[in-house]
Amino acid sequence: MNRISILALAIIMAACAQDRTEPQPVEDAELLIPIPEGEGDDVAPLASPDEIEFAIQSPVLDAMRVFAPPHAPFTVIDNIHHVGGASVSAYLITTDEGHFLIDGILPQSPPMILENIAALGYEVADVRYLLNSHAHIDHAGGLAALQQASDAAMVASEKDAPILEAGAIDFGPTPTMPFPPVRVDQIIQDGDQLTLGDTTLTAVVMPGHSPGCTSWLMDVTDEDGNPHRAFFNCSTSLGGQRIAPESYPGMVDDYRASFERVRSIDADVFLAFHSSMFGMLDRHERLLAGEELAFVEAGALQRFNDASEAQFNAALSRQQEEQGG
């Protein structure tokens, strides 16, 4: 069986699994896109152009449709541009020496993202770094297509990189939903920095939602020359995952450490990767109405972190009671 038919079979099986109460885990995710014969074990199982196109043209899975609606692109503040959809975000950060692009949303989303980038007057060929918040299908599904379109270096955390290169995750709510695997060119560690022009992004690795969930921190300036700090919050939501028992060893401690980490971060531009988490639609309407600093709010990040931690603690107690019962 060739590579494209294997991926097609995997996606068809994923669609058939949507009506199951409990998704069945992928036993060996790397078999979805096998490594060509004669190549070493260190070769990433990458998606071919045909596989990427097949994924783009495939119907959006029922469980993912809520993440598919498009949205017009817009500038958030300074050189940060929202090029994602109405429900799930992707960000283009532009500089005179090339651009950063964070997240690829679903496997079907790259045409929308590319159209949004072009609508703002930028070229995808100028993207130098392709980043990922976390290795779930609704944020990583389109990365392989965007890497193919841009030839950008894919940068990922050490613990999320194997998931991206397999194109599948074996726990949580989406183990039956493979996505085109993407070649990871550079491993990022907590505190590492990437610089293009006068823009520097600092990685804040916050495991929990995924083993290598990665947030990003950068400085920006508003139109009046006032400094601000933007924080792209990976996610501290559960997202349908079990924490009792843990979906991966150490998951509860990872979440607790990430909540504590966010408490130490001073940022007044709070951005996330699901629009509902940071009120994107409302803030965009305010931006259109002339409120230039619609996305600037000093307390927004910490309020979200406190609420997310409370939800986590409540879910942990509930799941522990269910497990004990």
C-alpha positions, 0 to 999 in steps of 0.5 A, spaced: 500 500 500 502 506 498 503 512 502 497 516 499 492 510 500 495 509 507 493 516 509 487 516 506 485 510 509 487 513 516 482 519 515 477 515 512 477 511 519 477 517 523 471 520 519 467 513 521 470 514 528 466 520 529 460 517 532 463 513 537 463 515 545 470 513 546 475 514 541 480 508 540 487 510 540 492 509 534 497 504 536 502 506 532 502 513 529 508 512 525 505 507 521 500 512 518 506 515 514 511 510 513 518 512 513 521 510 505 525 504 505 532 505 506 532 511 510 534 511 517 530 511 523 532 519 524 528 521 518 521 524 520 515 521 517 513 527 512 507 528 508 508 528 501 505 534 496 499 529 494 498 527 502 497 534 503 493 536 498 488 530 500 488 532 507 486 539 504 481 537 500 478 532 505 471 534 508 472 537 515 471 531 521 464 533 524 468 534 531 472 539 528 467 543 524 466 548 530 474 550 528 473 551 521 469 558 520 474 563 516 475 570 519 478 576 515 485 578 517 487 584 521 492 587 525 492 586 532 497 591 534 504 593 531 507 587 527 502 582 530 497 580 525 491 575 526 491 570 520 486 565 522 479 563 523 473 565 527 474 560 532 481 558 532 487 563 531 494 563 527 498 569 527 503 572 522 509 576 526 512 581 520 519 584 520 523 587 515 528 580 515 522 575 514 516 573 518 514 568 524 507 564 523 504 561 529 500 555 528 496 551 522 489 550 525 486 544 521 489 540 515 483 544 511 485 551 513 492 553 509 488 556 503 484 560 508 491 562 512 495 563 505 489 568 503 489 572 509 497 573 509 496 575 502 490 580 503 494 583 508 500 584 503 505 579 505 508 573 502 508 566 505 515 565 501 517 571 506 516 566 512 522 564 516 520 561 522 513 556 523 511 555 530 506 551 533 502 552 540 501 545 541 501 538 537 493 537 536 490 537 530 486 543 530 492 547 531 498 543 527 493 540 522 495 545 517 503 545 518 505 541 513 502 545 508 504 551 510 511 548 511 511 546 503 508 553 501 513 557 505 519 552 506 520 555 513 524 552 518 519 548 523 520 550 530 517 546 536 518 543 543 522 537 544 516 533 547 511 536 542 516 534 536 515 527 536 507 528 535 508 533 529 513 528 526 508 522 527 502 526 525 498 523 530 497 523 538 495 517 542 491 520 548 486 525 549 480 526 544 483 526 538 487 519 537 483 517 531 484 523 527 491 523 524 494 530 520 499 530 515 506 530 519 511 536 519 518 536 519 521 539 525 527 543 523 529 546 530 528 544 537 526 550 542 527 549 549 524 554 555 527 561 555 530 560 548 529 566 543 528 567 536 530 573 532 528 576 526 530 584 525 528 588 531 523 582 533 525 577 538 520 571 541 521 568 547 519 561 548 515 559 554 514 552 555 508 550 559 506 543 559 500 540 560 495 541 555 500 537 551 507 535 553 510 540 550 505 546 549 509 552 548 507 559 549 511 565 546 512 572 549 514 578 545 515 586 546 510 591 541 509 598 541 502 601 539 501 607 534 503 612 540 510 609 541 508 606 548 511 599 549 507 593 551 508 586 552 504 580 548 503 573 550 501 568 546 498 563 551 499 556 548 493 553 552 491 551 560 485 548 558 483 540 559 480 540 552 477 533 553 483 530 556 483 525 562 487 528 568 485 522 573 488 517 571 493 522 567 493 522 560 500 522 560 505 521 566 506 527 570 500 531 567 497 534 573 504 536 576 505 539 569 499 543 569 500 546 576 507 548 574 504 552 568 499 555 572 504 558 576 509 560 571 503 564 568 503 568 574 510 570 573 508 573 567 507 581 566 503 582 559 498 586 557 496 583 550 493 577 552 492 572 545 490 565 545 489 560 540 481 559 541 478 566 540 473 564 545 479 564 550 481 572 549 474 575 546 477 575 539 471 577 536 468 582 541 475 585 541 476 585 533 469 589 533 472 594 538 478 595 533 473 596 527 469 601 531 476 605 532 479 602 539 486 602 537 488 598 543 482 593 543 487 588 545 491 591 550 488 590 557 493 589 563 489 584 567 486 579 562 492 574 562 492 573 570 484 573 570 484 568 564 489 564 568 486 564 575 479 562 571 483 556 568 486 554 574 479 553 578 476 549 572 482 545 572 481 544 580 474 542 579 475 537 573 480 534 577 476 533 583 470 531 579 474 526 575 478 523 582 471 522 585 468 518 578 475 514 578 474 512 586 466 511 584 
